[in-house]
Amino acid sequence: MPIKTPFVAVDGIIQLFDENDNFQGIVLIERKNPPLGLAVPGGFVDVGETVEDALKREMKEETGLDVEILGLLGVYSDPDRDPRFHTVSITFVCRAYGIPVASSDAKEVKVFKIEDIPFDRLVFDHSKILKDYINR
Amino acid sequence: MPIKTPFVAVDGIIQLFDENDNFQGIVLIERKNPPLGLAVPGGFVDVGETVEDALKREMKEETGLDVEILGLLGVYSDPDRDPRFHTVSITFVCRAYGIPVASSDAKEVKVFKIEDIPFDRLVFDHSKILKDYINR
């Protein structure tokens, strides 16, 4: 294929609720691989997969959660947003119930109340993404 | 790079206005290359380019118009939406003034009132995209 293209990724802002529908916080992962730091869970879209299916698969792989997609937050495509190569992130807002469990690229999974999110520990442009989510 | 990824494209629903701000219609192109038919103008995102810059470049190349982006309509990623290969379309709604002129992949540029759009002549999933635009 002669066309070069950026990589397509999906990221999910997971609103976590308990069984009584009480909001617990936003799910973030402590990354196992570089760049190290906190991140919104996400990953690459496979050829042959919709972005919605990729999101559900990645959220399950990284946090153990089954998510319901609530909507699109935005598309983040600054060529410098990922230090490895040019990645276009399609970012969704979603909802999940239960207890997250780290696996795949996540060393640890953490749940933060909005006011406790440590913005200075977020990698990529995820602090911008989370601020866009909060201010939307 | 070991990761395989779908191709990233942008498409633009261009709302065309005259100099007195009267809505003229939606700009569609008659494609020069297969698949032949009518399409929302669009094209592939280059590595190193934001999706917004890609959209403005492609709209200019295909229609001669300078567009102002109004917002994101959606992300279309069905693996079968493009008969050539898996393409993820990031679709924007935008506004332009002036007279469109065909070039690049467009054999001809046409302006349609919403009620006159020939949905059965649209290629890819562009009839779904335009219906989503109308019903949004």
Chai-1 contact restraints between the chains, C-beta under 6 A:
chainA,res_idxA,chainB,res_idxB,connection_type,confidence,min_distance_angstrom,max_distance_angstrom,comment,restraint_id
A,I3,B,F44,contact,1.0,0.0,6.0,A-B,restraint_1
A,K4,B,V47,contact,1.0,0.0,6.0,A-B,restraint_2
A,T5,B,F7,contact,1.0,0.0,6.0,A-B,restraint_3
A,T5,B,V8,contact,1.0,0.0,6.0,A-B,restraint_4
A,P6,B,V8,contact,1.0,0.0,6.0,A-B,restraint_5
A,P6,B,V45,contact,1.0,0.0,6.0,A-B,restraint_6
A,P6,B,V47,contact,1.0,0.0,6.0,A-B,restraint_7
A,F7,B,T5,contact,1.0,0.0,6.0,A-B,restraint_8
A,V8,B,T5,contact,1.0,0.0,6.0,A-B,restraint_9
A,V8,B,P6,contact,1.0,0.0,6.0,A-B,restraint_10
A,V8,B,V8,contact,1.0,0.0,6.0,A-B,restraint_11
A,V8,B,V88,contact,1.0,0.0,6.0,A-B,restraint_12
A,F44,B,I3,contact,1.0,0.0,6.0,A-B,restraint_13
A,V45,B,P6,contact,1.0,0.0,6.0,A-B,restraint_14
A,V47,B,K4,contact,1.0,0.0,6.0,A-B,restraint_15
A,V47,B,P6,contact,1.0,0.0,6.0,A-B,restraint_16
A,V47,B,H86,contact,1.0,0.0,6.0,A-B,restraint_17
A,G48,B,P79,contact,1.0,0.0,6.0,A-B,restraint_18
A,T50,B,S77,contact,1.0,0.0,6.0,A-B,restraint_19
A,V51,B,V75,contact,1.0,0.0,6.0,A-B,restraint_20
A,V51,B,S77,contact,1.0,0.0,6.0,A-B,restraint_21
A,V75,B,V51,contact,1.0,0.0,6.0,A-B,restraint_22
A,V75,B,I90,contact,1.0,0.0,6.0,A-B,restraint_23
A,S77,B,T50,contact,1.0,0.0,6.0,A-B,restraint_24
A,S77,B,V51,contact,1.0,0.0,6.0,A-B,restraint_25
A,D78,B,T50,contact,1.0,0.0,6.0,A-B,restraint_26
A,P79,B,G48,contact,1.0,0.0,6.0,A-B,restraint_27
A,H86,B,V47,contact,1.0,0.0,6.0,A-B,restraint_28
A,V88,B,V8,contact,1.0,0.0,6.0,A-B,restraint_29
A,I90,B,V75,contact,1.0,0.0,6.0,A-B,restraint_30
